[in-house]
Amino acid sequence: MGGIQWPVVILRCFGVNIGDNVIIEDMKCIDDMHLTTIDSYSRLSSTCRIQCHTFEQRSMKYRSVILGPHCILQPMSLILPGVRMIGHNRLMSCSVGTITIDSC
């Protein structure tokens, strides 16, 4: 389903807050759909991963993830729970986003 807008339409039906002109190559990149917000003009590679949950000390913990406008997640990048990318950010290939990233 890469290269078309059907993943965006389907993810909106599942509860993901998605802005305008967002390109998502694969729906598998988002685990917890109800905790994810993706703002306008963002791009998600097919092998990136947005994860909003962790299993720590025998309990499941959930935190929302917010991607601001013009954020790009390249292949094999990982966003951990609680991360807020404010806008105009790029997470390079094979990188892990663990903290809030302010805009440039």
C-alpha positions in Angstrom: 0.0 0.0 0.0 3.0 2.3 -0.2 2.8 5.5 -2.2 -1.0 6.0 -1.8 -3.1 7.8 0.7 -5.1 4.8 1.9 -2.9 4.2 5.0 -3.7 7.7 6.1 -7.4 7.3 5.6 -7.5 3.9 7.4 -5.3 5.2 10.3 -7.7 8.1 10.8 -10.5 5.6 11.1 -8.5 3.8 13.9 -8.1 7.0 15.9 -4.7 8.5 14.8 -4.8 12.3 14.7 -3.3 13.0 11.3 -2.9 16.5 9.7 -3.0 17.4 6.0 -0.5 16.2 3.4 1.0 13.4 5.5 2.7 10.5 3.8 2.8 7.2 5.6 4.3 4.3 3.7 3.1 1.5 5.9 0.4 1.2 8.6 2.6 -1.2 10.6 4.8 1.7 11.8 2.3 2.8 14.4 1.6 0.5 17.4 -0.8 2.5 19.6 -3.0 4.4 17.3 -5.1 6.2 19.9 -2.0 7.8 21.5 -0.4 9.1 18.3 -0.6 12.6 16.8 1.0 13.4 13.4 0.8 17.0 12.2 0.7 18.3 8.6 3.4 17.7 6.0 5.1 14.9 7.9 6.7 11.8 6.3 7.0 8.3 7.8 9.2 5.6 6.2 7.9 2.1 5.8 10.3 0.6 8.4 10.2 3.3 11.0 8.3 2.6 14.3 6.3 4.8 16.6 5.8 3.1 20.0 3.6 4.6 22.7 3.9 1.8 25.3 6.6 0.1 27.4 6.5 -2.8 29.7 8.5 -1.8 32.8 8.6 -3.4 36.2 5.8 -5.9 35.3 3.4 -3.1 34.3 2.3 -1.7 31.0 2.9 2.1 30.7 1.4 4.3 28.0 2.5 7.8 26.9 1.4 9.7 23.8 3.7 10.6 20.9 3.4 13.9 19.0 5.0 14.6 15.7 4.8 18.3 14.8 4.7 19.7 11.3 7.3 18.8 8.7 8.8 15.9 10.7 10.5 13.1 8.8 11.2 9.6 10.1 13.7 7.8 8.0 14.0 4.0 7.6 14.6 1.9 10.8 14.1 4.9 13.1 12.3 4.4 16.4 10.3 6.8 18.5 9.8 5.9 22.1 6.9 6.8 24.4 6.4 10.4 25.5 8.5 11.9 22.6 7.3 15.3 21.2 9.0 16.4 18.0 7.9 20.0 17.9 8.4 20.6 14.2 10.8 20.7 11.3 12.7 17.7 12.7 14.3 14.7 10.9 15.1 11.5 12.7 17.9 9.8 10.6 18.1 6.1 9.7 18.7 3.7 12.5 18.2 6.4 15.2 16.1 6.3 18.4 14.1 9.3 19.5 13.9 9.3 23.3 13.4 12.9 24.4 11.4 15.9 23.3 13.0 17.6 20.3 12.5 21.3 19.8 12.3 22.9 16.4 15.4 24.5 14.8 
